[in-house]
Amino acid sequence: MNIRKASDAQDLEVIALAHATYVQVSASPLRGAIMAELETLSGCKRSRTTHDLHLIAERFVSYGGATAAEQLAARKLISRDVRAIQHLETAKVLPSRVQALAATPGEGLHAWARQRAVAERVCLSPPSAIAAARRARAEARQRALTREVTITTRRPDGS
């Protein structure tokens, strides 16, 4: 399915199908062979950062892209969809519940991708670094509040 021509409902249906496929493939004892075959079919070489979901998403959805700008937009959409599916996997959302969840306000592919990205940033930063950054910010605010300016004035009577 071409992503640019798909409606939101169709897009969610395909994402739910990719999510279900990922669940099945990751539970299969033939996962390595299946992913090697998907890599061969996709025609692109896997890097160390390529997640299995990248290959699965590219097989289910045609992101298109003839020009450089379209290819960049396609890579962004692939990344968004992969992060959204990773969030659904982490949140233990069943593939059959994806469309119903997306119908609730504040939910959807963009929201799920953002939540996954935030979770990754928090996980990559050790808790001590986060706490130290918060302390430094609080101290800077406190220093800004405690600065006082003294102005000396002399009145006409000499006081």
Backbone hydrogen bonds, N-H to C=O, Kabsch-Sander energy under -0.5 kcal/mol:
donor,donor_aa,acceptor,acceptor_aa,energy
3,I,1,M,-0.6
3,I,62,S,-1.9
5,K,2,N,-1.1
6,A,2,N,-0.7
11,D,7,S,-2.6
12,L,8,D,-2.6
13,E,9,A,-2.0
14,V,10,Q,-2.2
15,I,11,D,-2.3
16,A,12,L,-2.5
17,L,13,E,-1.9
18,A,14,V,-2.6
19,H,15,I,-2.5
20,A,16,A,-2.4
21,T,17,L,-2.4
22,Y,18,A,-2.5
23,V,19,H,-2.3
24,Q,20,A,-2.3
25,V,21,T,-3.0
26,S,22,Y,-2.8
27,A,23,V,-1.2
28,S,24,Q,-0.7
28,S,25,V,-0.8
31,R,28,S,-1.2
34,I,30,L,-2.6
35,M,31,R,-2.6
36,A,32,G,-2.0
37,E,33,A,-2.1
38,L,34,I,-2.3
39,E,35,M,-2.2
40,T,36,A,-2.1
41,L,37,E,-2.6
42,S,38,L,-2.3
43,G,39,E,-1.4
44,C,39,E,-0.6
50,T,47,S,-1.0
51,H,49,T,-0.6
54,H,51,H,-1.3
55,L,51,H,-1.0
56,I,52,D,-2.0
57,A,53,L,-3.1
58,E,54,H,-2.2
59,R,55,L,-1.4
60,F,56,I,-1.6
61,V,57,A,-2.3
62,S,1,M,-2.8
63,Y,61,V,-0.9
71,Q,67,T,-2.2
72,L,68,A,-2.2
73,A,69,A,-2.3
74,A,70,E,-2.3
75,R,71,Q,-2.4
76,K,72,L,-2.1
77,L,73,A,-2.1
78,I,74,A,-2.6
79,S,75,R,-2.3
80,R,76,K,-2.5
81,D,77,L,-2.7
82,V,78,I,-2.6
83,R,79,S,-2.5
84,A,80,R,-2.3
85,I,81,D,-2.5
86,Q,82,V,-2.5
87,H,83,R,-2.2
88,L,84,A,-2.4
89,E,85,I,-2.5
90,T,86,Q,-2.5
91,A,87,H,-2.7
92,K,89,E,-0.9
93,V,88,L,-2.7
94,L,92,K,-0.5
97,R,94,L,-1.9
98,V,95,P,-0.9
101,L,97,R,-2.4
102,A,98,V,-2.3
103,A,99,Q,-1.0
104,T,101,L,-1.2
107,E,104,T,-1.5
112,W,108,G,-2.7
113,A,109,L,-2.4
114,R,110,H,-2.3
115,Q,111,A,-2.5
116,R,112,W,-2.2
117,A,113,A,-2.4
118,V,114,R,-2.5
119,A,115,Q,-2.2
120,E,116,R,-2.4
121,R,117,A,-2.1
122,V,118,V,-2.2
123,C,119,A,-2.1
124,L,120,E,-2.2
125,S,121,R,-1.3
129,A,126,P,-0.8
130,I,126,P,-1.9
131,A,127,P,-2.6
132,A,128,S,-2.4
133,A,129,A,-2.2
134,R,130,I,-2.1
135,R,131,A,-2.4
136,A,132,A,-2.5
137,R,133,A,-2.1
138,A,134,R,-2.3
139,E,135,R,-2.8
140,A,136,A,-2.3
141,R,137,R,-2.2
142,Q,138,A,-2.3
143,R,139,E,-2.7
144,A,140,A,-2.0
145,L,141,R,-1.6
146,T,142,Q,-2.0
147,R,143,R,-0.8
150,T,148,E,-0.5
151,I,149,V,-0.5
152,T,150,T,-0.5
153,T,151,I,-0.5
155,R,153,T,-0.5
158,G,155,R,-2.2
